[in-house]
Amino acid sequence: MKTQSASVQNPTVSTRPGKQRSGSLHTYVLNGATFTDRLIDGQWVTVKVC
């Protein structure tokens, strides 16, 4: 019998190449939605989703 902890030891991770962020504003499309991120106090924060 498989334990719950054994099923989460190897999660599947999917990544895709993207443009490197530069400046203080970054806009990109993900699953048909346009996201706008802004650099605030050293952290990227999503400020708009269309």
Backbone as XML, in Angstrom:
<?xml version="1.0"?>
<chain id="A" units="angstrom">
  <residue number="1" name="MET">
    <atom name="N" x="0.847" y="-1.178" z="0.000"/>
    <atom name="CA" x="0.000" y="0.000" z="0.000"/>
    <atom name="C" x="0.889" y="1.237" z="0.000"/>
  </residue>
  <residue number="2" name="LYS">
    <atom name="N" x="0.541" y="2.221" z="-0.791"/>
    <atom name="CA" x="1.311" y="3.448" z="-0.913"/>
    <atom name="C" x="0.886" y="4.442" z="0.166"/>
  </residue>
  <residue number="3" name="THR">
    <atom name="N" x="1.854" y="5.006" z="0.854"/>
    <atom name="CA" x="1.514" y="5.986" z="1.877"/>
    <atom name="C" x="1.382" y="7.366" z="1.234"/>
  </residue>
  <residue number="4" name="GLN">
    <atom name="N" x="0.743" y="8.254" z="1.934"/>
    <atom name="CA" x="0.545" y="9.595" z="1.398"/>
    <atom name="C" x="1.876" y="10.303" z="1.205"/>
  </residue>
  <residue number="5" name="SER">
    <atom name="N" x="2.815" y="10.140" z="2.136"/>
    <atom name="CA" x="4.096" y="10.831" z="2.007"/>
    <atom name="C" x="4.880" y="10.349" z="0.791"/>
  </residue>
  <residue number="6" name="ALA">
    <atom name="N" x="4.701" y="9.092" z="0.409"/>
    <atom name="CA" x="5.405" y="8.570" z="-0.761"/>
    <atom name="C" x="4.869" y="9.199" z="-2.046"/>
  </residue>
  <residue number="7" name="SER">
    <atom name="N" x="3.615" y="9.586" z="-2.057"/>
    <atom name="CA" x="3.031" y="10.138" z="-3.274"/>
    <atom name="C" x="3.418" y="11.601" z="-3.507"/>
  </residue>
  <residue number="8" name="VAL">
    <atom name="N" x="3.947" y="12.288" z="-2.506"/>
    <atom name="CA" x="4.327" y="13.690" z="-2.685"/>
    <atom name="C" x="5.841" y="13.889" z="-2.707"/>
  </residue>
  <residue number="9" name="GLN">
    <atom name="N" x="6.604" y="12.820" z="-2.697"/>
    <atom name="CA" x="8.050" y="12.943" z="-2.703"/>
    <atom name="C" x="8.588" y="13.397" z="-4.055"/>
  </residue>
  <residue number="10" name="ASN">
    <atom name="N" x="7.939" y="13.054" z="-5.129"/>
    <atom name="CA" x="8.404" y="13.389" z="-6.467"/>
    <atom name="C" x="7.330" y="14.145" z="-7.240"/>
  </residue>
  <residue number="11" name="PRO">
    <atom name="N" x="7.117" y="15.427" z="-6.890"/>
    <atom name="CA" x="6.085" y="16.172" z="-7.605"/>
    <atom name="C" x="6.510" y="16.444" z="-9.049"/>
  </residue>
  <residue number="12" name="THR">
    <atom name="N" x="5.532" y="16.544" z="-9.930"/>
    <atom name="CA" x="5.802" y="16.872" z="-11.326"/>
    <atom name="C" x="5.872" y="18.385" z="-11.452"/>
  </residue>
  <residue number="13" name="VAL">
    <atom name="N" x="6.950" y="18.863" z="-12.021"/>
    <atom name="CA" x="7.135" y="20.300" z="-12.191"/>
    <atom name="C" x="7.293" y="20.597" z="-13.672"/>
  </residue>
  <residue number="14" name="SER">
    <atom name="N" x="6.518" y="21.538" z="-14.148"/>
    <atom name="CA" x="6.580" y="21.914" z="-15.550"/>
    <atom name="C" x="7.067" y="23.360" z="-15.640"/>
  </residue>
  <residue number="15" name="THR">
    <atom name="N" x="8.068" y="23.586" z="-16.453"/>
    <atom name="CA" x="8.569" y="24.944" z="-16.651"/>
    <atom name="C" x="8.585" y="25.253" z="-18.139"/>
  </residue>
  <residue number="16" name="ARG">
    <atom name="N" x="8.623" y="26.506" z="-18.451"/>
    <atom name="CA" x="8.712" y="26.920" z="-19.845"/>
    <atom name="C" x="9.669" y="28.097" z="-19.913"/>
  </residue>
  <residue number="17" name="PRO">
    <atom name="N" x="10.376" y="28.223" z="-21.025"/>
    <atom name="CA" x="11.286" y="29.356" z="-21.157"/>
    <atom name="C" x="10.512" y="30.663" z="-21.255"/>
  </residue>
  <residue number="18" name="GLY">
    <atom name="N" x="11.080" y="31.702" z="-20.726"/>
    <atom name="CA" x="10.439" y="33.011" z="-20.790"/>
    <atom name="C" x="11.485" y="34.097" z="-20.879"/>
  </residue>
  <residue number="19" name="LYS">
    <atom name="N" x="11.033" y="35.305" z="-21.178"/>
    <atom name="CA" x="11.960" y="36.425" z="-21.240"/>
    <atom name="C" x="12.380" y="36.809" z="-19.825"/>
  </residue>
  <residue number="20" name="GLN">
    <atom name="N" x="13.629" y="37.214" z="-19.676"/>
    <atom name="CA" x="14.114" y="37.661" z="-18.386"/>
    <atom name="C" x="13.491" y="39.011" z="-18.066"/>
  </residue>
  <residue number="21" name="ARG">
    <atom name="N" x="13.105" y="39.189" z="-16.826"/>
    <atom name="CA" x="12.511" y="40.453" z="-16.410"/>
    <atom name="C" x="13.597" y="41.510" z="-16.300"/>
  </residue>
  <residue number="22" name="SER">
    <atom name="N" x="13.269" y="42.700" z="-16.739"/>
    <atom name="CA" x="14.200" y="43.822" z="-16.609"/>
    <atom name="C" x="13.388" y="45.069" z="-16.321"/>
  </residue>
  <residue number="23" name="GLY">
    <atom name="N" x="14.010" y="46.056" z="-15.719"/>
    <atom name="CA" x="13.296" y="47.268" z="-15.349"/>
    <atom name="C" x="12.391" y="47.019" z="-14.160"/>
  </residue>
  <residue number="24" name="SER">
    <atom name="N" x="11.305" y="47.754" z="-14.070"/>
    <atom name="CA" x="10.399" y="47.598" z="-12.930"/>
    <atom name="C" x="9.006" y="47.135" z="-13.348"/>
  </residue>
  <residue number="25" name="LEU">
    <atom name="N" x="8.808" y="46.858" z="-14.655"/>
    <atom name="CA" x="7.509" y="46.424" z="-15.152"/>
    <atom name="C" x="7.712" y="45.262" z="-16.115"/>
  </residue>
  <residue number="26" name="HIS">
    <atom name="N" x="6.903" y="44.207" z="-15.963"/>
    <atom name="CA" x="7.026" y="43.020" z="-16.804"/>
    <atom name="C" x="5.625" y="42.577" z="-17.199"/>
  </residue>
  <residue number="27" name="THR">
    <atom name="N" x="5.375" y="42.421" z="-18.502"/>
    <atom name="CA" x="4.079" y="41.993" z="-19.013"/>
    <atom name="C" x="4.262" y="40.713" z="-19.810"/>
  </residue>
  <residue number="28" name="TYR">
    <atom name="N" x="3.373" y="39.731" z="-19.588"/>
    <atom name="CA" x="3.470" y="38.450" z="-20.271"/>
    <atom name="C" x="2.093" y="37.821" z="-20.388"/>
  </residue>
  <residue number="29" name="VAL">
    <atom name="N" x="1.964" y="36.838" z="-21.289"/>
    <atom name="CA" x="0.701" y="36.136" z="-21.514"/>
    <atom name="C" x="0.851" y="34.711" z="-21.012"/>
  </residue>
  <residue number="30" name="LEU">
    <atom name="N" x="-0.106" y="34.261" z="-20.226"/>
    <atom name="CA" x="-0.121" y="32.903" z="-19.694"/>
    <atom name="C" x="-1.547" y="32.370" z="-19.791"/>
  </residue>
  <residue number="31" name="ASN">
    <atom name="N" x="-1.728" y="31.282" z="-20.506"/>
    <atom name="CA" x="-3.042" y="30.655" z="-20.701"/>
    <atom name="C" x="-4.079" y="31.642" z="-21.231"/>
  </residue>
  <residue number="32" name="GLY">
    <atom name="N" x="-3.653" y="32.510" z="-22.133"/>
    <atom name="CA" x="-4.572" y="33.453" z="-22.756"/>
    <atom name="C" x="-4.832" y="34.721" z="-21.960"/>
  </residue>
  <residue number="33" name="ALA">
    <atom name="N" x="-4.320" y="34.828" z="-20.750"/>
    <atom name="CA" x="-4.498" y="36.031" z="-19.934"/>
    <atom name="C" x="-3.206" y="36.838" z="-19.931"/>
  </residue>
  <residue number="34" name="THR">
    <atom name="N" x="-3.330" y="38.159" z="-19.970"/>
    <atom name="CA" x="-2.166" y="39.038" z="-19.939"/>
    <atom name="C" x="-1.930" y="39.483" z="-18.500"/>
  </residue>
  <residue number="35" name="PHE">
    <atom name="N" x="-0.745" y="39.202" z="-17.993"/>
    <atom name="CA" x="-0.360" y="39.554" z="-16.634"/>
    <atom name="C" x="0.616" y="40.723" z="-16.668"/>
  </residue>
  <residue number="36" name="THR">
    <atom name="N" x="0.472" y="41.639" z="-15.737"/>
    <atom name="CA" x="1.420" y="42.737" z="-15.580"/>
    <atom name="C" x="1.976" y="42.674" z="-14.165"/>
  </residue>
  <residue number="37" name="ASP">
    <atom name="N" x="3.291" y="42.512" z="-14.068"/>
    <atom name="CA" x="3.968" y="42.457" z="-12.778"/>
    <atom name="C" x="4.790" y="43.724" z="-12.598"/>
  </residue>
  <residue number="38" name="ARG">
    <atom name="N" x="4.877" y="44.188" z="-11.358"/>
    <atom name="CA" x="5.663" y="45.371" z="-11.032"/>
    <atom name="C" x="6.618" y="45.012" z="-9.898"/>
  </residue>
  <residue number="39" name="LEU">
    <atom name="N" x="7.827" y="45.524" z="-9.988"/>
    <atom name="CA" x="8.837" y="45.299" z="-8.958"/>
    <atom name="C" x="8.611" y="46.305" z="-7.835"/>
  </residue>
  <residue number="40" name="ILE">
    <atom name="N" x="8.220" y="45.797" z="-6.660"/>
    <atom name="CA" x="7.937" y="46.637" z="-5.496"/>
    <atom name="C" x="8.780" y="46.152" z="-4.329"/>
  </residue>
  <residue number="41" name="ASP">
    <atom name="N" x="9.658" y="46.997" z="-3.840"/>
    <atom name="CA" x="10.543" y="46.673" z="-2.706"/>
    <atom name="C" x="11.287" y="45.360" z="-2.917"/>
  </residue>
  <residue number="42" name="GLY">
    <atom name="N" x="11.770" y="45.127" z="-4.138"/>
    <atom name="CA" x="12.561" y="43.940" z="-4.431"/>
    <atom name="C" x="11.766" y="42.671" z="-4.689"/>
  </residue>
  <residue number="43" name="GLN">
    <atom name="N" x="10.435" y="42.748" z="-4.699"/>
    <atom name="CA" x="9.580" y="41.580" z="-4.938"/>
    <atom name="C" x="8.705" y="41.844" z="-6.158"/>
  </residue>
  <residue number="44" name="TRP">
    <atom name="N" x="8.555" y="40.835" z="-7.039"/>
    <atom name="CA" x="7.668" y="40.965" z="-8.190"/>
    <atom name="C" x="6.244" y="40.700" z="-7.726"/>
  </residue>
  <residue number="45" name="VAL">
    <atom name="N" x="5.354" y="41.661" z="-7.999"/>
    <atom name="CA" x="3.952" y="41.570" z="-7.578"/>
    <atom name="C" x="3.071" y="41.720" z="-8.817"/>
  </residue>
  <residue number="46" name="THR">
    <atom name="N" x="2.116" y="40.791" z="-8.991"/>
    <atom name="CA" x="1.172" y="40.896" z="-10.103"/>
    <atom name="C" x="0.168" y="41.982" z="-9.755"/>
  </residue>
  <residue number="47" name="VAL">
    <atom name="N" x="0.107" y="43.011" z="-10.603"/>
    <atom name="CA" x="-0.772" y="44.149" z="-10.321"/>
    <atom name="C" x="-1.980" y="44.200" z="-11.253"/>
  </residue>
  <residue number="48" name="LYS">
    <atom name="N" x="-1.938" y="43.432" z="-12.356"/>
    <atom name="CA" x="-3.050" y="43.482" z="-13.301"/>
    <atom name="C" x="-3.132" y="42.178" z="-14.082"/>
  </residue>
  <residue number="49" name="VAL">
    <atom name="N" x="-4.347" y="41.651" z="-14.235"/>
    <atom name="CA" x="-4.597" y="40.470" z="-15.062"/>
    <atom name="C" x="-5.771" y="40.812" z="-15.972"/>
  </residue>
  <residue number="50" name="CYS">
    <atom name="N" x="-5.557" y="40.673" z="-17.274"/>
    <atom name="CA" x="-6.626" y="40.965" z="-18.255"/>
    <atom name="C" x="-6.937" y="39.734" z="-19.056"/>
  </residue>
</chain>
